[in-house]
Amino acid sequence: MIPRVVATATFKSIASSCVFEFFVNCILKGYIKNFEVHDPHRVGRITVDLQGRVNDCRALTYRQDIKAKDIKKYKTLKLPTRQWGYVVISTPDGVLDHEKAI
């Protein structure tokens, strides 16, 4: 039996709290297995163990400013169906998905 190769990705120069919270959110939703921050006090890099579901991310859009009242409308425009997908939102309370932000 051939052992399965563990897929990893390394991100450099982005060891910020916003990115850290985004990866925690990805773990909770099951998109990645784990991540590790190397040398967080300097430039830093993050190594992510991929789950295999990242390929299911079909609609990645650029950063946009939306108001709290427009989250539901934005969600219906960007997500393919009502029951599938997440919109990740950066708020003063941290990085949340659209379900927690509403």
PEBELVEN-V51192 format. One record per residue. N is the residue number from 0. PSI is psi in degrees with one decimal (NA if undefined). Layout:
BEGIN
n & psi
N & PSI
N & PSI
END
This chain:
BEGIN
n & psi
0 & 130.6
1 & 128.9
2 & 144.2
3 & 136.0
4 & 133.0
5 & 122.0
6 & 129.6
7 & 157.4
8 & 141.8
9 & 128.5
10 & 132.1
11 & 150.6
12 & 30.5
13 & 29.4
14 & 73.8
15 & 165.8
16 & -31.5
17 & -43.4
18 & -39.1
19 & -47.2
20 & -34.1
21 & -43.2
22 & -34.5
23 & -40.9
24 & -38.2
25 & -35.5
26 & -43.8
27 & -32.8
28 & -8.0
29 & 16.4
30 & -29.8
31 & 157.5
32 & -52.6
33 & 163.5
34 & 156.0
35 & 132.6
36 & 124.5
37 & 129.2
38 & 63.9
39 & -15.8
40 & -10.9
41 & -137.5
42 & -45.6
43 & 156.8
44 & 155.6
45 & 128.9
46 & 126.4
47 & 129.0
48 & 115.7
49 & 145.9
50 & -25.6
51 & -7.0
52 & -2.7
53 & -27.5
54 & -18.4
55 & -9.1
56 & 104.8
57 & -25.9
58 & 94.7
59 & 121.3
60 & 166.1
61 & 169.7
62 & 131.6
63 & 150.2
64 & 119.1
65 & 150.7
66 & 160.0
67 & -34.6
68 & -17.7
69 & 5.2
70 & -44.0
71 & -41.6
72 & -42.8
73 & -40.1
74 & -43.9
75 & -28.3
76 & -35.8
77 & -31.7
78 & 143.5
79 & -37.6
80 & 172.0
81 & -30.0
82 & 6.1
83 & 130.1
84 & 164.8
85 & 143.6
86 & 123.7
87 & 127.6
88 & 132.6
89 & 118.7
90 & 171.1
91 & -21.6
92 & -1.5
93 & -169.9
94 & 122.1
95 & 157.9
96 & 171.7
97 & -26.9
98 & -41.0
99 & -29.2
100 & -28.1
101 & NA
END
